């Protein structure tokens, strides 16, 4: 990819768009589906990988631009790994991520096992016949209450393993060094080396 080439980041989530943009080389010009008036496709996949590939294929087809898409969410052991791929949809149904987090905290209030993990699948559609995908996972647990106002989504209730802070309490720089999205991105960069693809 040429350093002045446009990369479409296939998401309507401003938080995800900003995080992914910061992971990319500074000379990469990013564009959102919103600016091209492209709506998001229905997420019919059964896994994060299926959904990220579905979105990358969709945005590539609509824009004719190299497209990078993310599908991510949180799995909570005490809730049988829910919300999982339905993380964003739970928030949409309840009216906000805050309301969903309050509901989750009530549901697991008396649970001893508060283990959880964030998962991110990143897929990049290079051309008509090639798509590359990587998955990043970070383990942790659910906090006793919402803490911090940084980040987005479920960040205020997730404490990554080895930390005392929620993602919501961490600086964006610190979070981006360890989170599921950066793990997936590092893997993706390695996978793209044989194609001499620049991100």
C-alpha positions as CSV (number, residue, x, y, z in Angstrom):
1,X,0.0,0.0,0.0
2,X,1.4,3.4,-0.9
3,X,1.8,5.8,2.0
4,X,-0.7,8.3,0.5
5,X,-3.3,5.7,-0.3
6,X,-6.7,5.8,1.3
7,X,-7.8,3.0,3.7
8,X,-11.5,2.7,4.6
9,X,-12.0,1.7,8.3
10,X,-15.2,-0.1,8.2
11,X,-17.0,1.0,11.4
12,X,-19.6,3.6,12.4
13,X,-18.3,3.4,16.0
14,X,-16.3,6.6,16.6
15,X,-14.3,5.0,19.4
16,X,-13.2,2.1,17.3
17,X,-12.4,4.4,14.3
18,X,-10.1,6.6,16.5
19,X,-8.3,3.6,18.1
20,X,-7.7,1.9,14.7
21,X,-6.6,5.1,13.1
22,X,-4.0,5.6,15.9
23,X,-2.6,2.2,15.3
24,X,-1.9,2.9,11.6
25,X,1.1,4.6,10.1
26,X,0.6,8.4,10.3
27,X,0.9,8.7,6.5
28,X,-2.1,6.5,5.9
29,X,-5.2,8.5,5.0
30,X,-8.2,7.0,6.7
31,X,-11.8,7.4,5.7
32,X,-15.1,6.2,7.3
33,X,-18.1,4.6,5.8
34,X,-20.2,7.5,7.2
35,X,-18.3,10.0,5.0
36,X,-19.2,7.9,2.0
37,X,-22.8,7.5,3.1
38,X,-22.4,3.7,3.4
39,X,-24.5,2.0,6.0
40,X,-23.2,-1.0,8.0
41,X,-24.2,-4.5,6.9
42,X,-26.3,-6.8,9.0
43,X,-23.9,-8.9,11.2
44,X,-25.1,-12.4,10.5
45,X,-21.9,-14.2,11.4
46,X,-21.7,-16.6,14.4
47,X,-18.2,-15.6,15.4
48,X,-16.2,-12.3,15.6
49,X,-14.1,-13.6,12.7
50,X,-17.1,-14.2,10.5
51,X,-18.5,-10.8,11.2
52,X,-15.2,-8.8,10.7
53,X,-14.8,-10.6,7.3
54,X,-18.4,-10.0,6.4
55,X,-17.9,-6.3,7.1
56,X,-14.6,-6.0,5.3
57,X,-16.0,-7.7,2.2
58,X,-19.1,-5.5,2.3
59,X,-17.2,-2.1,2.6
60,X,-14.7,-3.1,-0.1
61,X,-17.5,-4.0,-2.4
62,X,-19.4,-0.7,-1.7
63,X,-16.3,1.6,-1.8
64,X,-13.8,-0.2,-4.0
65,X,-11.2,0.8,-1.4
66,X,-9.0,-1.4,0.7
67,X,-11.1,-1.9,3.7
68,X,-10.2,-2.8,7.3
69,X,-13.0,-3.9,9.6
70,X,-13.3,-4.8,13.3
71,X,-15.7,-7.0,15.2
72,X,-15.1,-7.1,18.9
73,X,-16.9,-7.6,22.2
74,X,-16.7,-8.9,25.7
75,X,-17.4,-12.4,27.0
76,X,-18.3,-12.8,30.6
77,X,-17.9,-16.3,32.1
78,X,-20.7,-16.0,34.6
79,X,-23.1,-15.1,31.8
80,X,-22.1,-18.1,29.7
81,X,-19.7,-16.0,27.6
82,X,-22.4,-13.4,26.8
83,X,-22.8,-10.8,25.4
84,X,-20.0,-11.9,23.0
85,X,-20.7,-11.0,19.4
86,X,-23.9,-9.3,20.6
87,X,-22.0,-6.8,22.8
88,X,-23.0,-3.7,20.7
89,X,-26.5,-5.0,20.1
90,X,-27.1,-5.5,23.9
91,X,-26.3,-1.8,24.3
92,X,-28.5,-0.7,21.5
93,X,-31.4,-2.7,22.8
94,X,-31.1,-1.3,26.4
95,X,-30.5,2.2,25.1
96,X,-26.8,2.7,26.0
97,X,-23.7,0.9,27.1
98,X,-24.1,2.5,30.6
99,X,-27.5,0.9,31.1
100,X,-26.1,-2.4,29.8
101,X,-23.2,-2.3,32.2
102,X,-25.5,-1.5,35.2
103,X,-27.6,-4.6,34.2
104,X,-24.5,-6.8,33.9
105,X,-23.2,-5.7,37.3
106,X,-26.6,-6.6,38.9
107,X,-26.7,-10.0,37.2
108,X,-23.2,-11.0,38.4
109,X,-23.4,-9.2,41.8
110,X,-23.2,-12.4,43.8
111,X,-21.1,-14.4,41.4
112,X,-17.7,-15.5,42.7
113,X,-16.3,-16.0,39.2
114,X,-16.1,-12.6,37.5
115,X,-13.7,-13.6,34.8
116,X,-14.1,-12.0,31.4
117,X,-12.3,-11.4,28.2
118,X,-12.3,-8.9,25.3
119,X,-12.0,-10.3,21.8
120,X,-11.2,-8.4,18.6
121,X,-11.1,-9.8,15.1
122,X,-9.6,-7.5,12.4
123,X,-10.1,-8.2,8.7
124,X,-8.5,-6.4,5.8
125,X,-9.8,-6.8,2.3
126,X,-6.8,-6.2,0.0
127,X,-8.4,-6.9,-3.4
128,X,-11.3,-8.9,-4.9
129,X,-9.7,-12.3,-4.0
130,X,-7.7,-11.6,-0.9
131,X,-8.8,-11.0,2.7
132,X,-6.5,-11.3,5.8
133,X,-7.8,-11.8,9.3
134,X,-6.3,-11.9,12.8
135,X,-7.8,-12.2,16.3
136,X,-6.6,-10.7,19.5
137,X,-7.7,-11.7,23.1
138,X,-7.1,-10.1,26.5
139,X,-8.2,-11.8,29.7
140,X,-9.3,-10.1,32.8
141,X,-12.4,-9.7,35.1
142,X,-15.4,-7.5,35.7
143,X,-15.0,-4.8,38.3
144,X,-17.5,-4.4,41.2
145,X,-18.7,-1.0,39.7
146,X,-18.1,1.2,36.7
147,X,-14.8,3.0,37.0
148,X,-13.3,5.7,34.8
149,X,-14.7,7.8,31.9
150,X,-12.0,7.1,29.3
151,X,-12.4,4.7,26.4
152,X,-15.8,3.5,25.2
153,X,-18.2,0.6,25.3
154,X,-17.6,-1.8,28.2
155,X,-14.2,-0.3,29.2
156,X,-15.4,1.1,32.6
157,X,-16.1,-2.5,33.9
158,X,-13.2,-4.5,32.5
159,X,-10.0,-4.9,34.5
160,X,-7.3,-6.6,32.3
161,X,-5.2,-9.3,34.0
162,X,-2.2,-7.9,35.9
163,X,-3.8,-4.5,36.3
164,X,-5.8,-2.8,39.1
165,X,-7.3,-0.3,36.7
166,X,-10.3,-0.7,34.3
167,X,-9.8,0.2,30.7
168,X,-12.0,3.2,31.5
169,X,-9.4,4.5,34.0
170,X,-6.4,4.0,31.7
171,X,-4.9,6.6,29.4
172,X,-5.6,5.9,25.8
173,X,-1.9,5.3,25.2
174,X,-1.6,2.7,27.9
175,X,-4.8,0.9,26.9
176,X,-3.7,0.8,23.3
177,X,-0.4,-0.9,24.2
178,X,-2.1,-3.9,25.8
179,X,-5.7,-4.3,24.6
180,X,-7.3,-6.9,22.3
181,X,-7.4,-4.5,19.3
182,X,-3.7,-3.8,19.4
183,X,-2.9,-7.5,19.9
184,X,-5.0,-8.3,16.8
185,X,-3.4,-5.4,14.9
186,X,0.2,-6.6,15.6
187,X,-0.8,-10.1,14.4
188,X,-2.3,-8.6,11.2
189,X,0.8,-6.6,10.4
190,X,2.9,-9.8,10.6
191,X,0.4,-11.6,8.3
192,X,0.6,-8.8,5.8
193,X,4.4,-8.8,5.4
194,X,4.4,-11.4,2.6
195,X,2.1,-9.1,0.6
196,X,4.4,-6.1,1.2
197,X,1.3,-4.4,2.5
198,X,1.9,-1.1,4.4
199,X,-0.3,-0.1,7.4
